[in-house]
Amino acid sequence: MGVTKVTRNYQITIPAEIRRALGIKEGELLEVYLEGDKIIIRRFERRRKRLRLGKKLPPEEIERIIEEGMKECAE
């Protein structure tokens, strides 16, 4: 377990031993939420839709899927 300080801009640094143990890299997205009086930080798991090979999709569906993917990448 490590100790970290909240900065003037309400930012924290994840201690190096924890980053190394979890393999957290710069730019990685983390999810932050409350659980009672605890702050929980964990890797953000993007829920990606999988398409089956050989599945026939109408052009409108393909466009919709592409737009969703582009929105996710922009976040």
Buried (B, 14 or more C-beta within 10 A) or exposed (E): EEEEEEEEEEEEEEEEEEBEEEEBEEEEEEEEEEEEEEEEEEEEEEEEEEEEEEEEEEEEEEEEEEEEEEEEEEE
